Amino acid sequence: MTIATPPALPTFDDVLAAERRLDGHAHCTPVLRSRTADAEFGAELFFKCENFQRMGAFKFRGAFNALARFSDAQRRAGVVAFSSGNHAQAVALAAQILGMPATIVMPQDAPTAKLAATRGYGGQVVLYDRYRDDREAIGRELAERHGLTLIPPYDHADVIAGQGTAALELIDEVGPLDALFVCVGGGGLLAGSALAMRARSPQGKVYGVEPEAGNDGQQAFRSGAIVRIDTPKTIADGAQTQQLGVIPFAIIRRDVTDMLTVSDAQLVDAMRFFAERMKMVVEPTGGLGFAATRAMKADLRRQRVGVIISGGNVDMARFCALVTGDV
Ligand SMILES: *Cc1c(COP(=O)(O)O)cnc(C)c1O
């Protein structure tokens, strides 16, 4: 009988090391306030705006931190990633900055804007058929054949440590928080944020937020074992993962207060608030955290509440259709 060794979990020291590596490469994104939100809640809200991060989402942090740790041999051969979303662009941009080749495995029917953005950052795109091919198998085969290093979007210690730098910057800028709300797909951002919160603001609560249709993380959190679901139908395309990663789940179980869910209608309301009141474009997944705070407003009175806005990459036609209620 073989007993699988549990993977090493990243620590807060790894988040601090990631912050040093990202210095001069990632933006220290702004923390925005809204008098309207504060009045609505009777609380102080601090929005960490990763929609203003390079390539438009926090994913640059984890990708750059992981790639910056490659050995010379790994750099020469390059990186491979599979993603239809922000991780693709994050890895392509980080590789370009670090001067290494990047191969990105993307679905044939990925939005042309995302394909173009990935190629624009110098990524070599390999297309696959979403309905016929196994993208992980394609990624693994490319990795083996060409000696490439595969960087997954969330189930990786260096990726998690990098994602944790957003919450670290937030707390170091505004001081300790009573609660922090974080969007969840595979759990990389939440796990990294929880490491930062436990070290810098240990009394504060940490909530992960998922779309209602894809509450695998909530089920896992409550049952104590990873739960796998079918690809959920939701407008939050960055959270259409089928299960939490193994490493994120171990940290989430230990350090997170609870997992919450919100509906697509609540996400649209959040996007509208950001557009009308704060004059910014946030993608549907990026509104998860704020949507959850609004649903538990009464519990947050007089508290200092952090909200991570995870990204702003949304096609303008889709954005307009969503905020005008045309879908
Ligand atoms: C990837 C992504 C998420 C989810 O992050 P995980 O680390 O997979 O939980 C949330 N929002 C945006 C904009 C993303 O790109």
The ligand as an SDF file (V2000), in Angstrom:
LIG
                    3D

 15 15  0  0  0  0  0  0  0  0999 V2000
   -9.1080   33.0000  -11.6300 C   0  0  0  0  0  0  0  0  0  0  0  0
  -10.0310   34.0290  -11.1800 C   0  0  0  0  0  0  0  0  0  0  0  0
  -10.7860   33.8850   -9.9970 C   0  0  0  0  0  0  0  0  0  0  0  0
  -10.7160   32.6400   -9.1480 C   0  0  0  0  0  0  0  0  0  0  0  0
   -9.4300   32.4460   -8.6020 O   0  0  0  0  0  0  0  0  0  0  0  0
   -8.9850   31.0440   -7.9800 P   0  0  0  0  0  0  0  0  0  0  0  0
   -7.5990   31.2530   -7.5090 O   0  0  0  0  0  0  0  0  0  0  0  0
   -9.1010   30.0150   -9.0720 O   0  0  0  0  0  0  0  0  0  0  0  0
   -9.9510   30.7430   -6.8850 O   0  0  0  0  0  0  0  0  0  0  0  0
  -11.5950   34.9260   -9.6000 C   0  0  0  0  0  0  0  0  0  0  0  0
  -11.7100   36.0500  -10.3420 N   0  0  0  0  0  0  0  0  0  0  0  0
  -11.0030   36.2300  -11.4760 C   0  0  0  0  0  0  0  0  0  0  0  0
  -11.1780   37.5040  -12.2320 C   0  0  0  0  0  0  0  0  0  0  0  0
  -10.1360   35.2350  -11.9370 C   0  0  0  0  0  0  0  0  0  0  0  0
   -9.4530   35.4120  -13.0640 O   0  0  0  0  0  0  0  0  0  0  0  0
  1  2  1  0
  2  3  1  0
  2 14  2  0
  3  4  1  0
  3 10  2  0
  4  5  1  0
  5  6  1  0
  6  7  2  0
  6  8  1  0
  6  9  1  0
 10 11  1  0
 11 12  2  0
 12 13  1  0
 12 14  1  0
 14 15  1  0
M  END
$$$$
